[in-house]
Amino acid sequence: MRFFSFFAMAGLAACTASDVQPSEPLEVVSSAALWAFDDHVADFRQRSCPEGVSYQKAEELSLQIIEAERGPKSAREINLEGLTLAGAWHLKSENSEFGGLSGLDVLRSGSLLSITDDGKFVWIGIDPETGAPDGLGAIAYMRNADGDIFPTKRSADSEDLAFRDGLALVSFEQDHRIEAYDLESCGAAARAARVVKLDKVVDGNVLSDNRGPEALALNEQTLTVGFEVYGSGGSPMGEVRVDGTLEGFRRTEQPLLYMLTGMDRDGETSAKIFRAYDPLRGSRAILRVHNGETLSAEAKLKKPLPVDNFEAVAIGENAAGGTRVWVLSDDNFSPDQRTLLLAFDLAD
């Protein structure tokens, strides 16, 4: 999802995401069951990696790792609560396909899997001893259900992912949907297996193309999806039903002008990233970590702390076995922005 102009953001403050409230609610009350991972995992594997399709290795990707600023100690003390900034790195590559990273999750190895908003998977190696990126990576285009690379930006606009047991569940906007990829069995040859077509009506409003499911998290069996829109009380989110509607609708309660762009969950720990932008103050973001319903940590990311267009967040472990929260930015393939990777370690 791209930045908005100052005037667009100002308009957003006055009007919520869909801008026009319909005269009557558009939702149809659904009695469909909640989507559950175990009910569908075997089908996803069969469709994403069908008989006759062989494993294909992703293209190697060399990453340049540049230590980024962490900001003055005084700024960290004021803006970070319940966590410490353990690392900050600027990621670069001579491969022009690298960039636009918009979603993130942690693999079983401790390395990171990301996606781009033009339909690619990107693997980022993490050294298990230092907890820092090691410069080793890989990249591969996503494929549609027929095994072909997505032909248009509209079909390839992936925004967030949740990874479990070798399966990557990926949310897309414009054509609002969630697809599954069996990366463990087929690697770069994995095909899109439809998880669900999301209902385009959320909270009585029809979602615009660029106001889709920017945030996705897998909680035990269920999928939670959040949208990059702002209404009274924050961004809408809820659990996904098998028909693409939401159960347990609620709002994320962030400040005005900040919108939800990523989330993750690991047991009772959940993390959300919100971003805001205007030409005067530039990029800003808020990272919130909850333990159950309790806010346990928060980072207010603004200058002079390292900040860019943060869209992705993931929960993992640091080298000492504690909880680490990763935050990643989308550089929009622009030389004026950076792909920033931050590591926050939670207090005991």
C-alpha positions in Angstrom: 0.0 0.0 0.0 1.4 3.4 -1.0 1.8 6.6 0.8 -1.0 9.2 0.5 -0.7 12.9 -0.1 -1.2 15.3 2.7 -4.6 16.3 1.2 -5.7 12.7 0.9 -4.9 12.1 4.6 -6.7 15.3 5.6 -9.7 14.1 3.7 -9.4 10.7 5.5 -9.6 12.5 8.8 -12.9 14.0 7.8 -14.4 11.0 6.0 -13.8 7.4 6.9 -12.4 4.8 4.5 -15.3 4.3 2.3 -16.1 8.0 2.5 -19.9 7.7 1.9 -22.2 5.9 4.3 -25.0 4.0 2.6 -28.6 4.8 3.6 -29.0 1.3 4.7 -26.5 -1.3 6.0 -25.1 -3.4 3.2 -24.1 -6.4 5.3 -26.1 -9.6 5.3 -26.1 -11.3 8.7 -24.1 -14.5 8.1 -24.5 -17.8 10.0 -21.5 -19.4 8.3 -18.9 -21.2 10.4 -15.5 -19.7 11.3 -12.7 -20.7 9.0 -10.4 -23.3 10.7 -6.9 -24.2 9.6 -7.1 -28.0 10.2 -10.3 -28.3 8.2 -8.6 -27.1 5.0 -4.8 -27.8 5.3 -4.8 -31.1 3.3 -6.8 -29.5 0.5 -4.5 -26.5 0.3 -1.5 -28.8 0.0 -3.1 -30.8 -2.8 -4.1 -27.7 -4.8 -1.0 -25.7 -4.2 1.4 -28.5 -5.0 -0.6 -30.9 -7.2 0.7 -34.2 -8.5 3.2 -33.7 -11.2 4.5 -30.3 -10.0 8.1 -30.6 -8.7 9.8 -28.5 -6.1 11.5 -25.4 -7.5 14.2 -23.5 -5.6 13.8 -19.8 -5.2 16.4 -17.5 -6.8 19.3 -16.6 -4.5 19.3 -13.0 -3.3 22.3 -11.3 -1.9 21.5 -8.6 0.6 23.7 -5.7 1.8 23.1 -5.2 5.5 23.8 -1.7 6.7 23.6 -0.8 10.4 20.9 1.9 10.8 20.6 4.6 13.4 18.8 3.7 16.6 18.2 7.3 17.7 19.4 9.0 20.9 19.0 7.1 24.1 16.8 9.9 25.5 14.4 9.5 22.5 14.3 5.7 23.1 13.5 6.1 26.8 10.6 8.5 26.0 9.1 6.5 23.1 9.7 2.9 24.0 7.8 1.2 26.8 8.1 -2.5 27.7 10.6 -3.2 25.0 14.1 -2.3 23.8 15.4 -1.6 20.3 17.8 -4.5 19.9 18.8 -3.9 16.3 18.1 -1.7 13.2 19.3 -2.5 9.7 18.9 -1.0 6.2 18.5 -3.8 3.7 19.7 -3.3 0.1 20.3 -5.4 -2.9 21.6 -5.0 -6.5 18.7 -7.1 -7.6 16.1 -4.6 -8.9 13.3 -7.0 -8.0 14.0 -6.4 -4.3 11.8 -3.9 -2.5 8.2 -3.1 -1.7 8.1 -5.5 1.3 4.7 -5.4 2.9 4.2 -8.6 5.0 6.3 -10.6 7.4 6.5 -13.8 9.4 9.1 -15.9 11.2 10.1 -19.4 9.9 10.9 -22.3 12.1 14.6 -21.7 11.5 14.3 -18.2 12.9 14.8 -16.6 9.5 12.1 -14.4 8.0 9.7 -14.8 5.1 8.3 -11.6 3.6 6.1 -10.7 0.7 6.1 -7.7 -1.7 3.1 -5.7 -2.9 3.8 -6.8 -6.4 3.5 -10.5 -5.8 6.8 -12.0 -4.7 8.1 -14.0 -1.8 11.4 -12.8 -0.2 13.4 -14.9 2.3 15.7 -13.0 4.7 18.3 -15.0 6.5 18.9 -14.4 10.2 22.0 -15.5 12.0 20.8 -17.6 15.0 23.8 -16.6 17.2 23.7 -12.8 16.7 20.0 -12.4 15.8 21.0 -10.1 12.9 20.3 -10.5 9.2 23.2 -12.4 7.6 23.0 -11.1 4.0 21.6 -14.4 2.6 18.2 -14.3 0.9 16.0 -15.7 -1.8 13.2 -14.3 -4.0 10.5 -15.9 -6.1 7.4 -14.7 -7.9 4.0 -15.9 -6.6 1.9 -17.9 -9.0 -1.8 -18.1 -9.6 -4.0 -21.2 -9.4 -2.9 -22.2 -12.9 0.8 -22.0 -12.0 1.4 -18.7 -13.9 2.9 -15.5 -12.6 0.3 -13.0 -11.8 -0.2 -10.9 -15.0 -1.3 -7.6 -13.3 -0.6 -5.4 -10.3 -4.3 -5.8 -9.3 -4.0 -9.6 -9.1 -0.6 -9.5 -7.4 -1.1 -6.9 -4.7 -0.1 -9.1 -1.6 -0.1 -7.3 1.7 0.4 -9.7 4.7 1.0 -13.3 5.5 0.8 -15.9 8.2 3.1 -19.0 8.0 2.5 -22.4 9.6 3.6 -25.9 8.8 5.2 -25.0 5.5 2.1 -23.1 4.3 2.1 -19.4 3.6 -1.4 -17.8 3.9 -1.3 -14.5 2.0 -3.8 -11.6 2.0 -4.3 -9.6 -1.1 -6.0 -6.2 -1.7 -7.7 -4.8 -4.8 -9.1 -8.3 -5.4 -9.7 -8.8 -1.7 -8.9 -12.4 -0.9 -6.6 -14.8 0.9 -4.5 -17.5 -0.9 -2.5 -20.4 0.5 1.0 -21.5 -0.8 2.6 -24.8 0.0 6.2 -23.5 0.0 7.6 -26.5 1.9 6.5 -29.0 -0.7 6.8 -27.0 -4.0 8.9 -23.9 -3.1 8.8 -21.3 -5.9 6.5 -23.6 -8.0 3.7 -23.5 -5.4 0.4 -22.4 -6.8 -2.3 -20.2 -5.2 -5.0 -22.2 -3.4 -7.9 -20.1 -2.6 -8.6 -19.8 1.1 -11.5 -17.4 1.0 -12.8 -14.5 -1.1 -13.3 -11.7 1.4 -16.6 -9.8 1.6 -16.0 -6.4 0.1 -18.5 -4.8 2.6 -17.0 -4.0 6.0 -18.9 -2.1 8.7 -21.6 -1.0 6.2 -19.1 0.4 3.7 -17.8 -1.0 0.4 -14.0 -1.3 0.6 -12.1 0.6 -2.1 -9.4 -1.3 -4.0 -6.6 0.1 -1.8 -8.3 -0.3 1.5 -8.1 -4.0 1.8 -6.8 -6.7 4.2 -3.4 -5.1 5.0 -3.1 -7.2 8.2 -3.4 -11.0 8.7 -2.8 -13.2 11.7 -3.3 -16.9 12.4 -4.5 -17.7 15.9 -4.5 -21.4 16.6 -7.2 -22.4 14.1 -8.7 -19.1 13.1 -7.7 -16.3 10.8 -7.9 -12.7 11.9 -7.9 -10.0 9.2 -7.6 -6.2 9.6 -8.2 -3.4 7.1 -6.3 -0.3 6.4 -9.2 2.1 6.9 -10.1 4.4 9.7 -13.5 4.7 11.3 -14.8 5.8 14.6 -12.6 3.9 17.1 -9.9 2.8 14.6 -9.3 0.2 11.9 -11.8 -2.7 11.5 -10.9 -6.3 12.1 -12.5 -9.6 12.9 -12.2 -13.4 12.5 -12.8 -14.8 9.0 -15.8 -17.0 8.3 -15.8 -19.6 5.4 -18.0 -17.2 3.3 -15.5 -14.3 3.7 -17.5 -12.3 6.2 -16.3 -11.4 9.6 -17.2 -12.6 13.1 -16.3 -10.7 16.3 -16.1 -7.3 14.5 -14.2 -4.7 16.5 -11.9 -1.7 16.0 -8.2 -1.3 16.9 -8.5 2.0 18.8 -5.4 3.8 17.5 -5.0 7.6 17.2 -6.5 9.5 14.3 -4.6 9.4 11.0 -2.8 6.1 12.0 -4.1 3.1 10.1 -3.5 -0.6 10.7 -0.9 -2.1 8.2 0.2 -5.4 9.8 -0.3 -7.8 12.7 0.8 -11.1 14.1 -0.1 -13.5 16.9 1.8 -16.1 18.9 -0.3 -17.7 21.6 -1.4 -14.9 24.0 1.0 -12.4 22.5 -0.2 -10.2 19.6 1.5 -7.4 17.8 0.1 -4.6 15.5 1.8 -1.9 13.5 0.0 1.3 12.6 1.4 4.0 10.3 0.8 7.6 9.4 2.4 10.1 7.0 2.2 13.7 6.0 4.8 16.0 4.3 5.5 18.1 7.4 6.2 15.3 9.9 7.1 12.5 7.4 6.6 8.9 8.3 5.4 7.8 11.8 4.4 4.5 13.2 3.1 2.9 16.4 3.9 -0.7 17.4 1.6 -2.2 20.1 2.1 -5.6 21.8 -0.6 -7.2 23.8 -0.6 -10.1 26.2 -4.2 -11.2 26.0 -6.2 -8.0 26.3 -3.5 -6.2 28.2 -1.2 -3.7 26.4 2.3 -4.9 27.5 4.6 -2.8 25.2 4.4 0.1 22.9 6.9 1.9 20.5 6.1 5.3 19.1 8.4 5.4 16.0 9.1 8.9 14.8 12.3 11.0 14.2 15.0 10.9 15.5 14.2 7.1 16.0 14.6 5.0 12.8 11.3 5.2 10.9 10.1 4.7 7.4 6.9 3.3 5.7 6.4 0.4 8.2 3.9 -2.2 7.0 4.9 -5.5 8.5 5.3 -7.1 11.9 6.1 -10.6 13.1 6.7 -12.3 16.5 9.7 -14.6 17.1 12.5 -15.3 19.5 15.8 -13.7 20.2 19.1 -15.6 20.7 18.5 -15.7 24.4 15.0 -17.3 24.0 13.0 -14.2 24.8 10.3 -12.7 22.7 11.4 -10.6 19.7 9.1 -8.5 17.6 10.3 -7.7 14.0 9.1 -4.6 12.1 9.8 -4.1 8.4 9.2 -1.2 6.0 8.0 -0.9 2.4 10.4 1.3 0.4 7.9 1.6 -2.5 10.8 0.8 -4.8 11.8 4.5 -4.3 15.5 5.7 -3.8 14.1 8.2 -1.3 13.0 5.5 1.1 14.6 2.5 2.8 13.8 -1.1 3.6 14.3 -0.9 7.3 14.3 -4.0 9.5 13.9 -3.4 13.3 14.2 -5.9 16.1 12.4 -5.2 19.4 13.0 -7.4 22.4 10.2 -7.5 25.0 11.0 -7.0 28.7 10.6 -10.0 30.9 
